[in-house]
Amino acid sequence: MEKQQLIKEGKLKKSTLTDSVIFRGDDNKYFEKNGNTEMNITDEIPFEIPDSWSWVRLNDICSYIQRGKSPKYSLIKKYPVVAQKCNQWSGFSIDKAQFIDPDTLSSYGEERILQDGDLMWNSTGLGTLGRMAIYCSTLNPYELAVTDSHVTVIRAMKKFVLPQYLYYYFTSNTVQSVIEDKSDGSTKQKELATATVKTYLVPIPPLMEQSRIISKIEQLASIMSR
């Protein structure tokens, strides 16, 4: 399994191996099995899905989910740090990024360097909370990029789920309409905890169906933009 290999290479902690199994019982109720523990999670299921789909916790289909770290900024334009303002509904823009002190790059683990397909989820503040973009290295003219502590990086295991599918699910009204309810803190200091992101329920269709869904959404979006 991909996670086990990453743990062996020292890129992930062993505590990430907490995969759960979600299934539907004979009574049509949903249960989640974690080790020897089994819980009824029917109340958490937001809608019904086809038999060929599965409900999973986001952490179980990702190799990495973590907030960025607070940077030491620099005027040297070498290593950009993605902040919430870089992630707009119109897409990802490196133009709004500031830069880290080049001497601090060594304090960033390899896993913190953004990779193509990484989802960057704004995780703090009213008005910015929940906004998401997909990292694309072709939009970054610099050598690499990292994120600050207000952005959660979600790195999907692509043999299970396509990043674009996750993007369309998390930016849909199904998620966005309840994201503030799932966050912690006061009205002006809302924060989406990493634990909440990791345990978020996601409906996963087979990979080919994910591709069809992505293509259909992009087709409809193209028609609507005319």
C-alpha positions in Angstrom: 0.0 0.0 0.0 1.2 3.5 -0.8 1.0 4.8 2.8 3.0 1.9 4.1 5.7 2.6 1.6 5.8 6.3 2.5 6.1 5.4 6.2 8.9 3.0 5.4 10.7 5.8 3.6 10.2 8.1 6.6 7.9 10.5 4.7 4.8 9.7 6.9 4.3 8.9 10.5 3.0 5.4 11.5 0.0 7.1 13.1 -1.4 7.8 9.6 -2.3 4.1 9.2 -5.7 4.4 10.7 -7.9 3.3 7.7 -11.5 2.7 8.6 -14.0 0.6 6.7 -17.5 2.0 6.1 -20.3 -0.4 5.2 -24.0 -0.7 5.0 -25.7 -3.3 7.3 -28.6 -5.5 6.6 -30.8 -2.9 8.3 -29.7 -0.3 5.7 -27.8 1.6 8.4 -24.2 2.7 7.9 -21.4 1.5 10.2 -17.7 2.3 10.4 -15.2 -0.3 11.6 -11.9 0.9 13.0 -9.8 -2.0 14.3 -12.1 -3.8 16.8 -14.4 -0.9 17.2 -17.7 -0.6 15.2 -19.9 2.5 15.3 -23.2 3.5 13.7 -22.5 6.6 11.6 -25.8 6.7 9.7 -26.5 10.3 10.9 -23.2 11.4 9.3 -24.1 10.2 5.8 -25.4 13.2 3.9 -27.0 11.4 0.9 -27.4 8.0 -0.7 -24.8 6.8 -3.3 -24.9 4.0 -6.0 -23.9 0.5 -4.9 -20.6 0.8 -6.9 -19.6 3.8 -4.8 -18.1 3.9 -1.3 -18.1 6.3 1.6 -14.6 6.9 2.9 -12.8 9.2 5.3 -10.6 11.6 3.4 -7.5 10.5 5.3 -7.9 7.0 4.0 -7.4 8.0 0.4 -4.7 10.6 0.9 -1.0 10.2 1.6 -0.7 13.6 3.2 -3.1 16.1 4.9 -1.5 18.9 6.9 -1.5 22.6 7.4 1.5 24.6 6.2 3.8 26.3 8.6 4.3 29.9 9.7 7.0 31.3 7.4 9.8 33.7 8.0 9.3 36.1 5.1 11.9 37.6 2.8 12.1 40.1 0.0 14.2 37.6 -1.9 11.9 36.3 -4.6 13.0 32.7 -4.7 10.7 30.4 -2.8 7.0 31.5 -2.8 4.7 30.7 0.1 1.0 30.1 -0.9 -1.4 32.0 1.4 -5.2 32.0 1.3 -5.3 35.0 -1.1 -3.5 32.8 -3.7 -6.5 30.4 -3.7 -9.4 32.1 -5.4 -12.6 30.6 -6.8 -11.2 31.6 -10.2 -8.2 29.4 -9.6 -4.7 29.3 -8.2 -2.5 32.4 -8.6 1.2 32.6 -7.5 1.2 36.3 -8.2 -0.3 37.1 -4.8 2.4 35.0 -2.9 5.1 36.3 -0.6 8.4 34.5 -0.2 10.2 32.6 2.5 13.7 33.4 3.7 15.8 31.1 1.5 17.9 30.1 4.5 14.8 28.6 6.1 14.0 26.1 3.3 16.0 23.4 5.1 13.5 23.5 7.9 10.7 22.4 5.6 10.4 18.6 5.3 10.2 17.1 1.7 6.5 16.4 2.2 5.8 20.2 2.7 7.0 21.0 -0.9 3.9 21.4 -3.0 3.3 18.8 -5.7 1.1 18.9 -8.9 -2.4 18.0 -8.0 -2.2 19.0 -4.3 -5.4 20.5 -3.1 -4.9 23.7 -1.1 -7.9 24.4 1.2 -8.2 27.7 3.0 -8.8 26.9 6.6 -9.2 30.1 8.6 -11.3 33.2 8.6 -14.8 34.2 7.6 -15.1 34.8 3.9 -11.9 32.8 3.0 -12.7 29.6 4.9 -13.4 26.7 2.5 -12.0 28.3 -0.7 -9.9 25.7 -2.6 -7.5 25.5 -5.5 -5.4 22.9 -7.1 -1.6 23.4 -7.2 -0.1 23.4 -10.7 3.6 23.8 -11.1 3.3 25.2 -14.6 1.6 28.3 -13.0 4.7 28.7 -10.7 7.8 30.2 -12.4 9.9 29.5 -9.3 11.7 26.3 -8.3 9.1 25.2 -5.7 6.4 26.5 -3.3 5.2 25.8 0.2 2.0 26.9 2.1 1.5 29.0 5.2 -0.3 27.9 8.3 -3.7 29.1 7.1 -3.8 26.6 4.2 -4.3 22.8 4.5 -2.6 20.7 1.9 -4.5 17.6 0.7 -2.4 15.1 -1.3 -4.6 12.4 -2.8 -3.4 8.8 -3.6 -4.2 8.9 -7.3 -4.7 5.2 -7.7 -7.8 5.6 -5.5 -9.1 9.1 -6.3 -8.4 11.9 -8.8 -7.5 15.3 -7.3 -9.9 17.0 -9.7 -12.8 14.9 -8.5 -12.0 15.8 -4.9 -11.8 19.4 -5.9 -15.2 19.4 -7.5 -16.7 17.6 -4.5 -15.2 20.0 -1.9 -16.1 23.1 -3.9 -19.7 21.9 -4.4 -22.7 23.3 -2.5 -22.9 20.0 -0.6 -19.7 20.8 1.3 -19.5 24.6 1.1 -23.0 25.1 2.5 -22.0 23.3 5.8 -18.3 24.1 6.0 -18.7 26.9 8.6 -20.8 24.6 10.7 -18.0 22.1 10.7 -15.4 24.7 11.7 -14.3 25.8 15.2 -14.1 29.2 16.9 -16.1 32.4 17.0 -17.7 34.0 14.0 -14.7 36.1 12.9 -12.1 33.5 13.9 -13.5 30.4 12.2 -11.0 27.6 11.7 -11.2 24.3 9.9 -9.2 21.9 12.1 -6.9 19.4 10.4 -8.6 16.5 12.3 -11.9 17.6 10.7 -10.4 17.6 7.3 -8.9 14.2 7.8 -12.2 12.6 8.9 -14.4 14.3 6.3 -16.6 11.8 4.5 -16.2 11.6 0.8 -18.3 9.5 -1.7 -15.9 7.7 -4.0 -17.0 6.2 -7.3 -14.8 3.9 -9.5 -11.9 5.8 -11.2 -13.4 5.6 -14.6 -16.6 7.1 -13.3 -14.6 9.8 -11.5 -13.2 10.7 -14.9 -16.6 10.8 -16.5 -17.9 13.1 -13.8 -14.9 15.5 -14.2 -15.5 15.6 -18.0 -19.2 16.3 -17.6 -18.6 19.1 -15.1 -16.0 20.7 -17.3 -18.3 20.4 -20.3 -21.2 22.0 -18.5 -18.9 24.7 -17.1 -17.7 25.5 -20.6 -21.3 25.8 -21.9 -22.3 28.1 -19.0 -19.3 30.4 -19.5 -20.2 31.2 -23.1 
